Amino acid sequence: MLMQFVSEVNRDLVTATAAISGFASFLFGFLTNMPVSLAPGMGINAYFAYQVVGFHGTGFVPYRLALAAVFIEGFIFIFLSLIGMRQWLVRLIPNSIKVASACGIGLYLAIIGLSHSAGIGAITGATSTPLDIAGCSEQYRLENGECSSHKMQDPRMWIGIFCGGVVTAYLMAYRVKSAIIVGIALVSITAWPRSTSITYFPHTPAGDSMFDFFKQVVTFHPISRTLNAIDWNIGAAGGQFALALFTFLYVDIIDCTGTLYSMARFSGVVDPETGNFPRATLAYCTDAFSISIGALLGVSPVTAFIESGAGIAEGGKTGLTAMTTGICFIISIFFAPIFASIPPWATGCTLVIVGAMMMRQISAVNWNYIGDAIPAFVTLMMIPFSYSIGKSSDYN
């Protein structure tokens, strides 16, 4: 019964995520003319789910109350954007830290792409070391994800590397615009047949359920459990609500603001002298407004997502890129069975490639001056190693 409930909530969140991402990305592109898309942030939603709400609701703040904190946070962000506080915070950060943050996000993408949960599974945590070589099949994994044996022998990892990584890089070398899409599609198609060692639908109860959903191809799953699930009884919660609100404000003011600025810098619209970019106030207000709308649908804080770098790397320069992404998100609501069936090893190498492209800015750091070099390096190091954009700010 519990797993059935979790499955229903998961599909609600797929619809909600696609809906808010489509709305926010289209609105952002239309108002700002920037090639940056918005969605529930990858780092923030992990923080929301595992550290605030907790696994299956075992955290210090209930899910419904956490949504109320996210909703109010959005309007606080609008106020901070209108008075120029968020822009001031960005200008306050030294240029070397800004560059290092953007490059650190590139490394963050790469480590996600190499991980098991959202990538090709080439690395994992270990009991004796923070990271270890992985690449083993499910039957050889321990409870913490560490490989007990058969490292680097998972065929799914090698399919992801060669079909999703090498093929994509080869096509990009010849400036094929759809290289990333081709790589993802190629790996996904190889993962859909069931009677293979690289299938995404194993003959298990969970695999059967995913395959039954996949066979529907075109369908619409209405949001039934997460829509307007906010608990407005803030007074009864007291300290719990305040703790959730200030926690999100602290993390998001670094994460959301930093990621949006990094994407603006990657797209080449940031003035190197002033550190500003066109329509910055409108961009930050749109980002903040989307946070509150997303809370009504039941999702974690919405932000400029770092995967926007893939579109920018493919040549996106204007708001049409974000608007097109938004339209595709809306369309994907009706093709959820297909898009929900793209395996993580199909997108892992794409994230690594985008991370490599974001790293090219690292030469802008003044490595000859120790006052720039050390803070920049600490920022660059802490973003991937702490698995968070926000936490890196604690060290600078």
C-alpha positions, 0 to 999 in steps of 0.5 A: 500500500505504501509503495502504491501511494509513493508511486501515485505521488511520484506521478503527481510530481512528474506532472507538477514538475513539467507544468511549473517548468513549462510555465516558468521557463516560457514566462522567463524567456518572454520577459527577460529574453535570456536562454535560461530555463526554470524548474525545481532545482536539482540541489534544492529538491534533494535538500527539501526532500531528504533534509527538511521533509525527510525520507517518507516524511521523517524530517523535522518539518511536515511536507505540507508545512514546508510548502507553505514556507516555500510559498511565502519565501517566493514573495520575500524574494520578490521584495528583495529583488525589487529593492535590489538586495539580490542584485547587490549580493551578486555585485558584492561577490568578487569576480573570481568567486563568481567564475569559480561558482560557475565552474563549480556548477560544471563539476557539480553537473559532472559528478551528478552525471557520473553517479548512480542515481542520476547518471551512468553509475561510474562512481559511488560513495564508499565505507572507507573513502568518500568516493570510489569507482563503481560501474557494477550491476545491481546484484553486486551493490551493497546497501550504501551503493558501494560495489562489492565486486565486478567494478566497471563491468555494468553494460548499461554504464558502457552503453551510456559512455559510448552511445551517449558520450562518445557519439554525442561528443563526435557529433558536437565536434562536427557542430551537429545542433541536435547532438545531445538529443541524438545521444540521449535518444540512442541510449534510451531506445536501447534500454526499452526492450525488456529481455536484455541486460541493459533494460530499464524495465526489469521483470520485477514488480517495480519494473512491471509497473514502469513498463505498464505506464510506458506502454500508455505512450500518450496520457495525462496524469492529473495532480490529485495529491500534491495540488494545493496541499499547503498547510496554512496553520502556521501558528500551530507549527510555530518554530518548525515553520520559522525554521523551514522558512529561514532554512530555505531563505538561506539556501535559496538566496545563494543557490537560486541567485548564484545559479541564475547569475552563473547561467547568465554569465555562461550565456555571455550577457553579463557586463564584465565591468559592472557584473550586471546583466540586462533586466536583472530585476525582472529576471529575479522577480520572475524566478521568485514568483515561480517559486510561489506558484510551484509551491501551489503545485506541491514542488520544491523551490523553482530556480534557473536550472543548471542544465540550461547550460546544455541549451546554451552550449547548443547555441541558444542566445535569446529568450526563444530558447527558454520559451521553446523549452517551456513549450516542450515541458508543457507537451511532455505532460502528455508524453509523460510515459515516454519521458519518465522512461528515459534511464539515468545512464542516457543523460549522465554523459550529457551532464559531463559534457555540459560540465566540461563546457562550463569549465572553460571560464576557469581561465578568468580567475586570477591564479597569480594572486593568492587572495583570488586563487584560494577562495576561488579554489575552495568554492570550485572544490566545495560545490561538487564535493559537498553536493550543493551550490548553497553550502559552498558559500559557508567557506567564503 
